[in-house]
């Protein structure tokens, strides 16, 4: 990638938003960027991999898959560019990725090492604030979940379960989960869960097959 292309690309990425063109020019000349390309269906990150770098998707579409601790169910999300993959995992108690990332199309990434992240954070206030805002937003969203009003019916319980597991509150989601497991998770009977899921299927909100719940647009569940 030429310096001009990189300059334009960085200006549109979450970590560099708001930086001046002169600062971006300095970043381009001083920073060791790793450029990576993955073909469709290639695994980019596996759950449990050490997080010693930040991956920034600059074009293409990826899927991310997270699993329950007991492997009883999983969630796959579709995420388009641009996005930063789990920047919160580069610091803190567990510096390993908690999900698996696969390319759904040809994808291009910029990879920044932890050393470069720390240097950029020290040298550029806007970069530091962007990084802190991304991490803080994630933490605040999770911290508020226990304080949301308790769902009053099975429909609301199911929606709460879906949304609370997602990294992003929009887009396509696929849960690989048995009805018995979902029923246990939300404290309802399997029969009632089956009936409600079928009602949601008939209304076009979800698509269900054996052990799979596909949600074309999770933001529509809030309406």
C-alpha atoms as an extended CHARMM CRD file, in Angstrom:
* protein
*
       223  EXT
         1         1  UNK       CA              0.0000000000        0.0000000000        0.0000000000  PROA      1               0.0000000000
         2         2  UNK       CA              1.4210000000        3.4050000000       -0.9820000000  PROA      2               0.0000000000
         3         3  UNK       CA              1.8230000000        6.1810000000        1.5840000000  PROA      3               0.0000000000
         4         4  UNK       CA             -0.9880000000        8.1430000000       -0.0950000000  PROA      4               0.0000000000
         5         5  UNK       CA             -3.3730000000        5.1710000000        0.0680000000  PROA      5               0.0000000000
         6         6  UNK       CA             -2.4010000000        4.4750000000        3.6750000000  PROA      6               0.0000000000
         7         7  UNK       CA             -2.9120000000        8.1320000000        4.5840000000  PROA      7               0.0000000000
         8         8  UNK       CA             -6.4700000000        8.0460000000        3.1750000000  PROA      8               0.0000000000
         9         9  UNK       CA             -7.2330000000        4.6960000000        4.7940000000  PROA      9               0.0000000000
        10        10  UNK       CA             -6.1060000000        5.7440000000        8.2710000000  PROA      10              0.0000000000
        11        11  UNK       CA             -8.2780000000        8.8660000000        8.2230000000  PROA      11              0.0000000000
        12        12  UNK       CA            -11.3830000000        6.6490000000        7.9940000000  PROA      12              0.0000000000
        13        13  UNK       CA            -10.4170000000        4.1690000000       10.7370000000  PROA      13              0.0000000000
        14        14  UNK       CA            -11.8350000000        4.3480000000       14.2930000000  PROA      14              0.0000000000
        15        15  UNK       CA             -8.4490000000        4.6440000000       16.0230000000  PROA      15              0.0000000000
        16        16  UNK       CA             -7.3170000000        7.5690000000       13.8580000000  PROA      16              0.0000000000
        17        17  UNK       CA            -10.5640000000        9.5770000000       13.5680000000  PROA      17              0.0000000000
        18        18  UNK       CA            -10.0250000000       13.2680000000       14.2180000000  PROA      18              0.0000000000
        19        19  UNK       CA             -6.2780000000       13.2680000000       13.6860000000  PROA      19              0.0000000000
        20        20  UNK       CA             -4.9040000000       16.0750000000       11.5400000000  PROA      20              0.0000000000
        21        21  UNK       CA             -3.4260000000       15.3570000000        8.1450000000  PROA      21              0.0000000000
        22        22  UNK       CA              0.0070000000       16.3820000000        9.3750000000  PROA      22              0.0000000000
        23        23  UNK       CA             -0.2400000000       13.9600000000       12.3080000000  PROA      23              0.0000000000
        24        24  UNK       CA             -1.3890000000       11.1990000000        9.9600000000  PROA      24              0.0000000000
        25        25  UNK       CA              1.5880000000       11.9240000000        7.7170000000  PROA      25              0.0000000000
        26        26  UNK       CA              3.8990000000       11.5630000000       10.7220000000  PROA      26              0.0000000000
        27        27  UNK       CA              2.1660000000        8.3220000000       11.7460000000  PROA      27              0.0000000000
        28        28  UNK       CA              2.6220000000        6.8870000000        8.2530000000  PROA      28              0.0000000000
        29        29  UNK       CA              6.3260000000        7.7430000000        8.2060000000  PROA      29              0.0000000000
        30        30  UNK       CA              7.1210000000        6.5550000000       11.7440000000  PROA      30              0.0000000000
        31        31  UNK       CA              4.8840000000        3.5430000000       12.4160000000  PROA      31              0.0000000000
        32        32  UNK       CA              5.6050000000       -0.0960000000       11.6550000000  PROA      32              0.0000000000
        33        33  UNK       CA              2.3590000000       -1.2910000000       10.0950000000  PROA      33              0.0000000000
        34        34  UNK       CA              1.7270000000       -4.9200000000        9.2910000000  PROA      34              0.0000000000
        35        35  UNK       CA             -0.3880000000       -5.3920000000        6.1630000000  PROA      35              0.0000000000
        36        36  UNK       CA             -2.2700000000       -8.6760000000        5.9150000000  PROA      36              0.0000000000
        37        37  UNK       CA             -4.6200000000      -10.1580000000        3.3340000000  PROA      37              0.0000000000
        38        38  UNK       CA             -6.8310000000      -13.1900000000        3.8770000000  PROA      38              0.0000000000
        39        39  UNK       CA             -8.8960000000      -15.0600000000        1.3140000000  PROA      39              0.0000000000
        40        40  UNK       CA            -12.4740000000      -16.1280000000        1.8430000000  PROA      40              0.0000000000
        41        41  UNK       CA            -12.9920000000      -18.7810000000        4.5590000000  PROA      41              0.0000000000
        42        42  UNK       CA             -9.5000000000      -18.2720000000        5.9960000000  PROA      42              0.0000000000
        43        43  UNK       CA             -9.2200000000      -18.2560000000        9.7910000000  PROA      43              0.0000000000
        44        44  UNK       CA             -7.6280000000      -15.0120000000       10.9520000000  PROA      44              0.0000000000
        45        45  UNK       CA             -7.7700000000      -15.4630000000       14.7280000000  PROA      45              0.0000000000
        46        46  UNK       CA             -8.6220000000      -18.5270000000       16.8110000000  PROA      46              0.0000000000
        47        47  UNK       CA            -10.1800000000      -18.3350000000       20.2520000000  PROA      47              0.0000000000
        48        48  UNK       CA             -7.3990000000      -18.4430000000       22.8320000000  PROA      48              0.0000000000
        49        49  UNK       CA             -4.7200000000      -16.9130000000       20.5990000000  PROA      49              0.0000000000
        50        50  UNK       CA             -2.4070000000      -14.4950000000       22.3920000000  PROA      50              0.0000000000
        51        51  UNK       CA             -3.4660000000      -10.8700000000       21.7960000000  PROA      51              0.0000000000
        52        52  UNK       CA             -0.1590000000       -9.0750000000       21.3270000000  PROA      52              0.0000000000
        53        53  UNK       CA             -1.3780000000       -6.9360000000       18.4070000000  PROA      53              0.0000000000
        54        54  UNK       CA             -4.5050000000       -5.1070000000       17.2920000000  PROA      54              0.0000000000
        55        55  UNK       CA             -6.0990000000       -6.1940000000       14.0140000000  PROA      55              0.0000000000
        56        56  UNK       CA             -7.9360000000       -3.4650000000       12.0870000000  PROA      56              0.0000000000
        57        57  UNK       CA            -10.1810000000       -4.6500000000        9.2590000000  PROA      57              0.0000000000
        58        58  UNK       CA             -9.9090000000       -2.0430000000        6.4980000000  PROA      58              0.0000000000
        59        59  UNK       CA            -12.0230000000       -3.7690000000        3.8430000000  PROA      59              0.0000000000
        60        60  UNK       CA            -14.0350000000       -6.9480000000        3.4770000000  PROA      60              0.0000000000
        61        61  UNK       CA            -16.3950000000       -8.7650000000        5.8250000000  PROA      61              0.0000000000
        62        62  UNK       CA            -15.6030000000      -11.1440000000        8.6760000000  PROA      62              0.0000000000
        63        63  UNK       CA            -17.4910000000      -13.4680000000       10.9720000000  PROA      63              0.0000000000
        64        64  UNK       CA            -16.7310000000      -13.7610000000       14.6720000000  PROA      64              0.0000000000
        65        65  UNK       CA            -17.7320000000      -16.8100000000       16.7190000000  PROA      65              0.0000000000
        66        66  UNK       CA            -17.9720000000      -16.8280000000       20.5120000000  PROA      66              0.0000000000
        67        67  UNK       CA            -18.7540000000      -19.8750000000       22.6380000000  PROA      67              0.0000000000
        68        68  UNK       CA            -20.2620000000      -20.4840000000       26.0550000000  PROA      68              0.0000000000
        69        69  UNK       CA            -17.7630000000      -21.6020000000       28.6770000000  PROA      69              0.0000000000
        70        70  UNK       CA            -19.3000000000      -25.0860000000       28.6530000000  PROA      70              0.0000000000
        71        71  UNK       CA            -19.5430000000      -25.1490000000       24.8240000000  PROA      71              0.0000000000
        72        72  UNK       CA            -23.3130000000      -25.6170000000       25.0400000000  PROA      72              0.0000000000
        73        73  UNK       CA            -23.9980000000      -22.8680000000       22.4930000000  PROA      73              0.0000000000
        74        74  UNK       CA            -22.2420000000      -20.3700000000       20.2560000000  PROA      74              0.0000000000
        75        75  UNK       CA            -22.9120000000      -17.0950000000       18.4750000000  PROA      75              0.0000000000
        76        76  UNK       CA            -21.6000000000      -16.0950000000       15.0510000000  PROA      76              0.0000000000
        77        77  UNK       CA            -21.7860000000      -12.4330000000       14.0210000000  PROA      77              0.0000000000
        78        78  UNK       CA            -21.2090000000      -10.8670000000       10.6200000000  PROA      78              0.0000000000
        79        79  UNK       CA            -19.1130000000       -7.6910000000       10.7980000000  PROA      79              0.0000000000
        80        80  UNK       CA            -18.1470000000       -5.4100000000        7.8760000000  PROA      80              0.0000000000
        81        81  UNK       CA            -15.1470000000       -3.0870000000        7.6370000000  PROA      81              0.0000000000
        82        82  UNK       CA            -13.9420000000       -0.9110000000        9.1910000000  PROA      82              0.0000000000
        83        83  UNK       CA            -13.6610000000       -2.4720000000       12.6230000000  PROA      83              0.0000000000
        84        84  UNK       CA            -11.0870000000       -3.1130000000       15.3360000000  PROA      84              0.0000000000
        85        85  UNK       CA            -11.0590000000       -6.6710000000       16.6790000000  PROA      85              0.0000000000
        86        86  UNK       CA            -11.2260000000       -6.8770000000       20.4790000000  PROA      86              0.0000000000
        87        87  UNK       CA             -8.8450000000       -4.0110000000       21.3250000000  PROA      87              0.0000000000
        88        88  UNK       CA             -9.7110000000       -4.4930000000       25.0060000000  PROA      88              0.0000000000
        89        89  UNK       CA             -7.9220000000       -7.8460000000       24.9480000000  PROA      89              0.0000000000
        90        90  UNK       CA             -4.4850000000       -6.3280000000       24.4320000000  PROA      90              0.0000000000
        91        91  UNK       CA             -4.5120000000       -5.1180000000       28.0570000000  PROA      91              0.0000000000
        92        92  UNK       CA             -5.9080000000       -6.4190000000       31.3320000000  PROA      92              0.0000000000
        93        93  UNK       CA             -6.1480000000       -9.7650000000       33.0540000000  PROA      93              0.0000000000
        94        94  UNK       CA             -6.6420000000      -12.0420000000       30.0320000000  PROA      94              0.0000000000
        95        95  UNK       CA             -4.5910000000      -10.9910000000       27.0090000000  PROA      95              0.0000000000
        96        96  UNK       CA             -6.0000000000      -13.6130000000       24.6850000000  PROA      96              0.0000000000
        97        97  UNK       CA             -8.7550000000      -13.4240000000       22.0850000000  PROA      97              0.0000000000
        98        98  UNK       CA            -12.1100000000      -14.7690000000       23.2520000000  PROA      98              0.0000000000
        99        99  UNK       CA            -13.4840000000      -15.4730000000       19.7850000000  PROA      99              0.0000000000
       100       100  UNK       CA            -12.6290000000      -16.9820000000       16.4130000000  PROA      100             0.0000000000
       101       101  UNK       CA            -12.4840000000      -14.6950000000       13.3650000000  PROA      101             0.0000000000
       102       102  UNK       CA            -12.9800000000      -15.9830000000        9.8110000000  PROA      102             0.0000000000
       103       103  UNK       CA            -12.9420000000      -14.0560000000        6.5180000000  PROA      103             0.0000000000
       104       104  UNK       CA            -16.3080000000      -14.1200000000        4.7280000000  PROA      104             0.0000000000
       105       105  UNK       CA            -14.7680000000      -12.3600000000        1.7230000000  PROA      105             0.0000000000
       106       106  UNK       CA            -11.2920000000      -11.2910000000        0.7080000000  PROA      106             0.0000000000
       107       107  UNK       CA            -10.1620000000       -9.1250000000        3.6320000000  PROA      107             0.0000000000
       108       108  UNK       CA             -7.3620000000       -6.6620000000        4.2280000000  PROA      108             0.0000000000
       109       109  UNK       CA             -6.0570000000       -5.8470000000        7.6880000000  PROA      109             0.0000000000
       110       110  UNK       CA             -3.6370000000       -3.4690000000        9.2920000000  PROA      110             0.0000000000
       111       111  UNK       CA             -1.8800000000       -5.0430000000       12.2430000000  PROA      111             0.0000000000
       112       112  UNK       CA             -0.3900000000       -2.8770000000       14.9970000000  PROA      112             0.0000000000
       113       113  UNK       CA              1.8590000000       -4.4230000000       17.6320000000  PROA      113             0.0000000000
       114       114  UNK       CA              1.3760000000       -3.6240000000       21.3020000000  PROA      114             0.0000000000
       115       115  UNK       CA              4.6340000000       -1.6620000000       21.2170000000  PROA      115             0.0000000000
       116       116  UNK       CA              3.3040000000        0.5360000000       18.4170000000  PROA      116             0.0000000000
       117       117  UNK       CA             -0.0550000000        0.9440000000       20.1620000000  PROA      117             0.0000000000
       118       118  UNK       CA              1.6610000000        2.1940000000       23.3160000000  PROA      118             0.0000000000
       119       119  UNK       CA              3.9170000000        4.5470000000       21.3620000000  PROA      119             0.0000000000
       120       120  UNK       CA              1.0400000000        6.0130000000       19.3590000000  PROA      120             0.0000000000
       121       121  UNK       CA             -1.0210000000        6.4110000000       22.5540000000  PROA      121             0.0000000000
       122       122  UNK       CA              1.8050000000        8.2960000000       24.2210000000  PROA      122             0.0000000000
       123       123  UNK       CA              2.5890000000       10.4980000000       21.2370000000  PROA      123             0.0000000000
       124       124  UNK       CA             -0.9150000000       11.3340000000       19.9540000000  PROA      124             0.0000000000
       125       125  UNK       CA             -3.6730000000       12.3430000000       22.3560000000  PROA      125             0.0000000000
       126       126  UNK       CA             -6.4380000000       11.7800000000       19.7960000000  PROA      126             0.0000000000
       127       127  UNK       CA             -5.2600000000        8.2100000000       19.1460000000  PROA      127             0.0000000000
       128       128  UNK       CA             -5.1670000000        7.5860000000       22.9050000000  PROA      128             0.0000000000
       129       129  UNK       CA             -8.6710000000        9.0060000000       23.3730000000  PROA      129             0.0000000000
       130       130  UNK       CA            -10.0450000000        6.9700000000       20.4490000000  PROA      130             0.0000000000
       131       131  UNK       CA             -8.6080000000        3.7840000000       21.9370000000  PROA      131             0.0000000000
       132       132  UNK       CA             -9.9300000000        4.6100000000       25.4110000000  PROA      132             0.0000000000
       133       133  UNK       CA            -13.3620000000        5.4770000000       24.0010000000  PROA      133             0.0000000000
       134       134  UNK       CA            -13.6150000000        2.1450000000       22.1680000000  PROA      134             0.0000000000
       135       135  UNK       CA            -12.5840000000        0.1600000000       25.2400000000  PROA      135             0.0000000000
       136       136  UNK       CA            -14.6730000000        2.2580000000       27.6500000000  PROA      136             0.0000000000
       137       137  UNK       CA            -17.8040000000        2.0070000000       25.5020000000  PROA      137             0.0000000000
       138       138  UNK       CA            -17.4910000000       -1.7800000000       25.5230000000  PROA      138             0.0000000000
       139       139  UNK       CA            -17.0100000000       -1.8440000000       29.2940000000  PROA      139             0.0000000000
       140       140  UNK       CA            -19.8940000000        0.5340000000       29.9840000000  PROA      140             0.0000000000
       141       141  UNK       CA            -22.2920000000       -1.4150000000       27.7880000000  PROA      141             0.0000000000
       142       142  UNK       CA            -21.5090000000       -4.6380000000       29.6140000000  PROA      142             0.0000000000
       143       143  UNK       CA            -21.6630000000       -2.9470000000       33.0410000000  PROA      143             0.0000000000
       144       144  UNK       CA            -25.2060000000       -1.6870000000       32.3800000000  PROA      144             0.0000000000
       145       145  UNK       CA            -26.6490000000       -5.0580000000       31.3750000000  PROA      145             0.0000000000
       146       146  UNK       CA            -27.4740000000       -6.2640000000       34.9280000000  PROA      146             0.0000000000
       147       147  UNK       CA            -29.3350000000       -2.9990000000       35.5920000000  PROA      147             0.0000000000
       148       148  UNK       CA            -31.7240000000       -3.1240000000       32.6630000000  PROA      148             0.0000000000
       149       149  UNK       CA            -35.3780000000       -3.7660000000       33.6120000000  PROA      149             0.0000000000
       150       150  UNK       CA            -36.1630000000       -7.4460000000       34.0060000000  PROA      150             0.0000000000
       151       151  UNK       CA            -38.0470000000       -8.8350000000       30.9650000000  PROA      151             0.0000000000
       152       152  UNK       CA            -41.7010000000       -9.3850000000       31.7710000000  PROA      152             0.0000000000
       153       153  UNK       CA            -42.5670000000      -12.0180000000       29.1560000000  PROA      153             0.0000000000
       154       154  UNK       CA            -40.9140000000      -14.8290000000       27.2280000000  PROA      154             0.0000000000
       155       155  UNK       CA            -40.5930000000      -12.7410000000       24.0510000000  PROA      155             0.0000000000
       156       156  UNK       CA            -38.6040000000      -10.0800000000       25.9260000000  PROA      156             0.0000000000
       157       157  UNK       CA            -36.4960000000      -12.7370000000       27.6630000000  PROA      157             0.0000000000
       158       158  UNK       CA            -35.4620000000      -14.2670000000       24.3540000000  PROA      158             0.0000000000
       159       159  UNK       CA            -34.5960000000      -10.8890000000       22.8500000000  PROA      159             0.0000000000
       160       160  UNK       CA            -32.5930000000       -9.9550000000       25.9580000000  PROA      160             0.0000000000
       161       161  UNK       CA            -30.6570000000      -13.2160000000       25.6600000000  PROA      161             0.0000000000
       162       162  UNK       CA            -29.8460000000      -12.5680000000       21.9990000000  PROA      162             0.0000000000
       163       163  UNK       CA            -28.8010000000       -8.9280000000       22.3900000000  PROA      163             0.0000000000
       164       164  UNK       CA            -26.8010000000       -9.3900000000       25.5910000000  PROA      164             0.0000000000
       165       165  UNK       CA            -24.4740000000      -11.8610000000       23.8630000000  PROA      165             0.0000000000
       166       166  UNK       CA            -23.6810000000       -9.6810000000       20.8480000000  PROA      166             0.0000000000
       167       167  UNK       CA            -20.5940000000       -7.5680000000       20.3200000000  PROA      167             0.0000000000
       168       168  UNK       CA            -22.5580000000       -5.2060000000       18.0880000000  PROA      168             0.0000000000
       169       169  UNK       CA            -26.2760000000       -4.3830000000       18.4220000000  PROA      169             0.0000000000
       170       170  UNK       CA            -26.8180000000       -4.4840000000       14.6480000000  PROA      170             0.0000000000
       171       171  UNK       CA            -26.3780000000       -6.9080000000       11.7800000000  PROA      171             0.0000000000
       172       172  UNK       CA            -26.6830000000      -10.6160000000       11.1160000000  PROA      172             0.0000000000
       173       173  UNK       CA            -26.3710000000      -13.0870000000       14.0030000000  PROA      173             0.0000000000
       174       174  UNK       CA            -26.5340000000      -16.8770000000       14.1140000000  PROA      174             0.0000000000
       175       175  UNK       CA            -26.9640000000      -18.7860000000       17.3660000000  PROA      175             0.0000000000
       176       176  UNK       CA            -26.0660000000      -22.4460000000       17.4090000000  PROA      176             0.0000000000
       177       177  UNK       CA            -28.1730000000      -23.4690000000       20.3930000000  PROA      177             0.0000000000
       178       178  UNK       CA            -30.6580000000      -26.1780000000       21.2890000000  PROA      178             0.0000000000
       179       179  UNK       CA            -34.1080000000      -25.1340000000       22.4540000000  PROA      179             0.0000000000
       180       180  UNK       CA            -33.5390000000      -26.9930000000       25.7360000000  PROA      180             0.0000000000
       181       181  UNK       CA            -30.4110000000      -24.9370000000       26.3500000000  PROA      181             0.0000000000
       182       182  UNK       CA            -32.1340000000      -21.6460000000       25.5130000000  PROA      182             0.0000000000
       183       183  UNK       CA            -35.0410000000      -22.5850000000       27.7690000000  PROA      183             0.0000000000
       184       184  UNK       CA            -32.6540000000      -23.2570000000       30.6510000000  PROA      184             0.0000000000
       185       185  UNK       CA            -30.7670000000      -19.9920000000       30.0430000000  PROA      185             0.0000000000
       186       186  UNK       CA            -33.9220000000      -17.8500000000       30.2540000000  PROA      186             0.0000000000
       187       187  UNK       CA            -35.7920000000      -19.9130000000       32.8630000000  PROA      187             0.0000000000
       188       188  UNK       CA            -38.7040000000      -21.0310000000       30.6810000000  PROA      188             0.0000000000
       189       189  UNK       CA            -40.0400000000      -24.3890000000       29.4870000000  PROA      189             0.0000000000
       190       190  UNK       CA            -38.8560000000      -25.8360000000       26.2050000000  PROA      190             0.0000000000
       191       191  UNK       CA            -42.4370000000      -25.9030000000       24.9080000000  PROA      191             0.0000000000
       192       192  UNK       CA            -42.9970000000      -22.1980000000       25.5730000000  PROA      192             0.0000000000
       193       193  UNK       CA            -39.6450000000      -21.3170000000       24.0010000000  PROA      193             0.0000000000
       194       194  UNK       CA            -40.5060000000      -23.3840000000       20.9230000000  PROA      194             0.0000000000
       195       195  UNK       CA            -43.8630000000      -21.6580000000       20.5480000000  PROA      195             0.0000000000
       196       196  UNK       CA            -42.3650000000      -18.1810000000       20.8520000000  PROA      196             0.0000000000
       197       197  UNK       CA            -39.5180000000      -18.8990000000       18.4580000000  PROA      197             0.0000000000
       198       198  UNK       CA            -41.9870000000      -20.1830000000       15.9050000000  PROA      198             0.0000000000
       199       199  UNK       CA            -44.0680000000      -17.0080000000       16.2950000000  PROA      199             0.0000000000
       200       200  UNK       CA            -40.9320000000      -14.9220000000       15.7240000000  PROA      200             0.0000000000
       201       201  UNK       CA            -40.0880000000      -17.0970000000       12.7160000000  PROA      201             0.0000000000
       202       202  UNK       CA            -43.5630000000      -16.6110000000       11.2410000000  PROA      202             0.0000000000
       203       203  UNK       CA            -43.2640000000      -12.8310000000       11.6710000000  PROA      203             0.0000000000
       204       204  UNK       CA            -39.9540000000      -12.8200000000        9.7730000000  PROA      204             0.0000000000
       205       205  UNK       CA            -37.7640000000      -11.7230000000       12.6830000000  PROA      205             0.0000000000
       206       206  UNK       CA            -35.7620000000      -14.9460000000       12.8030000000  PROA      206             0.0000000000
       207       207  UNK       CA            -35.2130000000      -18.1520000000       10.8570000000  PROA      207             0.0000000000
       208       208  UNK       CA            -35.0400000000      -21.4280000000       12.7510000000  PROA      208             0.0000000000
       209       209  UNK       CA            -33.7580000000      -24.8460000000       11.8030000000  PROA      209             0.0000000000
       210       210  UNK       CA            -32.6420000000      -27.7170000000       13.9890000000  PROA      210             0.0000000000
       211       211  UNK       CA            -30.2590000000      -26.2630000000       16.5750000000  PROA      211             0.0000000000
       212       212  UNK       CA            -29.8130000000      -23.0000000000       14.6400000000  PROA      212             0.0000000000
       213       213  UNK       CA            -31.4440000000      -19.5950000000       15.1480000000  PROA      213             0.0000000000
       214       214  UNK       CA            -30.5500000000      -17.1300000000       12.4070000000  PROA      214             0.0000000000
       215       215  UNK       CA            -31.3180000000      -13.4430000000       12.9170000000  PROA      215             0.0000000000
       216       216  UNK       CA            -31.0500000000      -11.4230000000        9.6700000000  PROA      216             0.0000000000
       217       217  UNK       CA            -31.0340000000       -8.0390000000       11.4430000000  PROA      217             0.0000000000
       218       218  UNK       CA            -30.9400000000       -8.0590000000       15.2350000000  PROA      218             0.0000000000
       219       219  UNK       CA            -31.7610000000       -4.3510000000       15.4530000000  PROA      219             0.0000000000
       220       220  UNK       CA            -35.2790000000       -5.1940000000       14.2100000000  PROA      220             0.0000000000
       221       221  UNK       CA            -35.9430000000       -7.2080000000       17.3670000000  PROA      221             0.0000000000
       222       222  UNK       CA            -36.0040000000       -3.9730000000       19.3690000000  PROA      222             0.0000000000
       223       223  UNK       CA            -38.9280000000       -2.5610000000       17.3720000000  PROA      223             0.0000000000
